[in-house]
Amino acid sequence: MPAQDADPEPEPARGEDPAPGERPVAAGQSVAADQAVPEAGGKAEGGGDEPAAGAADAEPGEGPRLEAALEAILLVVDEPVAEVTLAQVLERPTHEVALALRGLAAEYTAAGRGFDLREVAGGWRLYTRADCAPLVERFVRDGQQTRLTQAALETLAVVAYRQPVSRSRVAAVRGVNSDGVMRTLVARGLVEEAGTDPESQAVLYRTSSYFLERLGLRDLSELPELAPFLPDDVENLEETTK
């Protein structure tokens, strides 16, 4: 029996951190992962109630917290996402997802973040806060002094000489997906939409008046002769790269 007295030594090390600080803040799923640690060594301290709570939260605690999962999804969406859709993806009850979304929105507002979470058009999406709009606009359009990357320059050249042109044709000419670069050029005001292709219904793009202004050109006829160097069989390559 004296040899077994050495077992309690690792228990304080495993239960020492979460016991004083984590449990009083417990609000549900947010501490599910933390409660799993003292479950083995906390029997002498918490009796049967603590392991029961940890077991109840174990299933949703297998992955990230609900709030973290929602934030990750909302950061990549380009349109509002409905609560039902989020609940289906995360495999959580819809009312639980709704409460978490409203909690995040309140948290962002209380913390004075530069973004907020809004419920619009039947769904939820992250937006920059209204009072930050002038700064964002200055960064995107006027105040951005960074140079265009090589990929952006190549894409801009293809649009300039092939306009109006679709994203698939730009990708075919460059031999690489150019969707992200096109979004950057549109955001900077150098490229703009120019209708749709009557056959494929793909969105077409052209250079803007701001493009001419930045290059000091009166019109596109003043562009240097470069089109002859571009491949003429782009149509055969359009479907290979998207």
C-alpha positions in Angstrom: 0.0 0.0 0.0 2.8 2.6 0.6 3.9 2.1 -2.9 0.5 3.1 -4.2 0.6 6.4 -2.3 2.7 7.8 -5.2 -0.3 7.8 -7.6 -1.8 11.1 -6.3 1.3 13.0 -7.4 0.2 13.4 -11.1 -3.4 14.3 -10.0 -2.6 17.8 -8.7 -0.7 18.5 -11.9 -3.7 17.5 -14.0 -6.3 19.2 -11.9 -4.4 22.2 -10.6 -4.9 24.5 -13.6 -8.6 24.1 -14.5 -10.0 23.8 -10.9 -9.7 27.4 -9.7 -10.2 29.3 -12.9 -12.2 27.4 -15.5 -15.2 25.9 -13.6 -16.7 29.2 -12.3 -16.8 30.5 -15.9 -18.4 27.4 -17.2 -21.3 28.3 -19.5 -21.8 25.1 -21.4 -19.8 24.0 -24.4 -17.1 26.6 -24.0 -15.4 24.6 -21.3 -16.3 21.1 -22.4 -12.7 20.4 -23.5 -11.3 21.7 -20.2 -13.6 19.7 -18.0 -12.3 16.5 -19.7 -8.9 17.0 -18.0 -9.9 17.0 -14.3 -12.4 14.1 -14.8 -9.8 11.5 -13.9 -8.2 13.3 -11.0 -11.1 15.4 -9.7 -13.2 12.6 -8.1 -11.9 13.3 -4.6 -12.9 17.0 -5.1 -16.1 17.2 -7.0 -17.9 13.8 -6.3 -20.2 12.5 -9.0 -21.6 15.8 -10.4 -18.4 17.0 -12.2 -17.8 13.8 -14.3 -21.5 13.8 -15.2 -21.3 17.3 -16.6 -18.1 16.5 -18.4 -19.7 13.4 -20.0 -22.6 15.4 -21.2 -20.3 17.9 -22.9 -18.0 15.3 -24.3 -19.7 14.8 -27.6 -19.7 18.4 -28.8 -16.3 18.9 -27.2 -14.7 16.5 -29.6 -14.0 19.3 -32.1 -13.7 23.1 -31.7 -16.2 25.1 -29.6 -19.5 26.0 -31.2 -18.5 29.7 -31.3 -15.1 29.0 -32.8 -16.7 26.8 -35.5 -19.3 29.5 -36.3 -16.6 32.1 -36.6 -14.5 29.9 -39.0 -17.4 29.4 -41.3 -18.6 33.0 -41.3 -15.1 34.2 -42.2 -15.2 32.4 -45.6 -18.8 33.0 -46.7 -19.7 35.5 -49.3 -23.4 35.8 -48.5 -25.5 35.5 -45.4 -25.9 32.0 -44.1 -29.2 30.8 -42.5 -29.2 29.4 -38.9 -30.7 26.1 -40.2 -27.8 25.7 -42.6 -25.2 26.3 -39.9 -26.9 23.9 -37.6 -26.9 21.2 -40.3 -23.2 21.7 -41.1 -22.2 21.7 -37.4 -24.7 19.0 -36.4 -26.1 21.0 -33.6 -29.6 22.1 -32.6 -30.8 25.2 -34.5 -31.8 27.0 -31.3 -28.4 26.4 -29.8 -26.7 27.8 -33.0 -29.1 30.9 -32.9 -28.1 31.6 -29.2 -24.4 31.3 -30.0 -24.7 33.7 -33.0 -26.5 36.3 -30.9 -24.0 35.9 -28.2 -21.1 36.4 -30.6 -22.8 39.5 -32.0 -23.3 41.0 -28.5 -19.7 40.1 -27.6 -18.2 41.9 -30.7 -20.3 45.0 -30.0 -19.4 45.1 -26.3 -15.7 44.7 -27.1 -15.8 47.5 -29.7 -14.4 45.3 -32.5 -13.9 46.7 -36.0 -16.4 44.2 -37.3 -19.8 43.0 -36.2 -22.1 40.0 -36.8 -25.4 40.9 -38.4 -28.6 39.0 -39.2 -29.6 40.1 -42.7 -31.6 38.6 -45.6 -32.5 35.5 -43.6 -29.0 34.7 -42.5 -25.8 35.8 -40.7 -22.7 37.4 -42.0 -19.7 39.3 -40.7 -19.4 43.0 -41.7 -16.9 45.8 -41.0 -18.4 48.2 -38.5 -20.1 51.2 -39.9 -17.9 53.8 -38.2 -14.8 52.1 -39.7 -16.2 52.4 -43.3 -14.1 55.5 -44.3 -10.9 53.8 -43.2 -11.7 50.6 -45.1 -12.6 52.5 -48.2 -9.4 54.5 -48.0 -7.4 51.3 -47.7 -9.1 49.5 -50.5 -9.1 52.3 -53.0 -7.1 55.4 -52.3 -4.7 54.6 -49.5 -3.3 51.3 -50.7 0.2 51.9 -51.7 1.4 48.3 -52.2 2.6 47.3 -55.6 0.7 44.8 -57.7 2.1 41.3 -57.6 3.4 39.5 -60.7 0.3 37.4 -60.8 -1.9 40.6 -60.6 0.1 42.3 -63.4 -0.2 39.2 -65.6 -4.0 39.0 -65.0 -4.4 42.7 -65.7 -2.5 42.4 -68.9 -4.7 39.6 -70.1 -7.9 41.5 -69.3 -6.5 44.6 -71.0 -5.7 42.9 -74.3 -8.5 40.3 -74.4 -11.4 42.3 -72.9 -14.2 41.6 -72.4 -12.9 38.3 -71.0 -14.2 35.7 -68.6 -12.3 34.3 -65.6 -11.9 30.9 -67.4 -10.2 32.5 -70.4 -7.9 34.5 -68.1 -7.0 31.2 -66.3 -6.5 29.5 -69.7 -4.0 32.2 -70.9 -2.1 32.2 -67.6 -2.3 28.5 -67.0 -3.4 28.9 -63.4 -6.6 29.7 -61.5 -6.9 33.5 -61.4 -10.2 34.0 -59.4 -8.4 35.4 -56.3 -6.4 37.8 -58.4 -9.4 39.0 -60.3 -11.2 39.7 -57.1 -8.2 41.8 -56.0 -8.2 43.8 -59.2 -12.0 44.4 -59.0 -11.6 45.5 -55.4 -8.9 48.0 -56.4 -11.1 49.4 -59.2 -8.8 48.4 -62.0 -11.2 45.8 -63.4 -15.0 45.9 -63.6 -17.8 43.6 -64.8 -18.9 44.0 -68.4 -22.0 41.8 -68.7 -22.1 38.1 -69.5 -21.1 35.8 -72.3 -24.2 35.1 -74.4 -23.1 31.4 -74.9 -21.7 30.4 -71.5 -23.4 33.0 -69.4 -20.0 33.6 -67.7 -19.4 37.0 -66.2 -17.1 39.1 -68.5 -14.5 41.6 -67.2 -12.9 44.7 -68.7 -10.5 47.4 -67.5 -12.0 50.5 -65.9 -11.5 54.2 -66.4 -9.4 54.1 -63.3 -7.1 51.7 -65.0 -6.6 54.2 -67.8 -6.1 57.0 -65.3 -3.4 55.1 -63.4 -1.5 54.2 -66.6 -1.9 57.8 -68.1 -3.8 56.6 -71.2 -6.6 58.3 -73.0 -8.0 55.1 -74.3 -7.1 51.4 -74.9 -5.7 52.2 -78.3 -2.7 53.7 -76.6 -1.7 50.3 -75.1 1.6 48.9 -76.3 1.3 46.2 -79.0 1.2 43.0 -77.0 -1.8 41.1 -78.2 0.0 39.2 -80.9 2.1 37.4 -78.3 -1.0 35.9 -76.6 -2.2 32.5 -77.7 -5.0 32.4 -80.2 -6.2 28.9 -79.3 -7.4 29.9 -75.8 -10.9 28.6 -76.5 -9.6 25.0 -76.5 -8.0 25.6 -73.0 -10.9 27.3 -71.3 -12.4 24.1 -69.8 -9.1 22.8 -68.5 -8.7 25.5 -65.8 -11.3 27.2 -63.7 
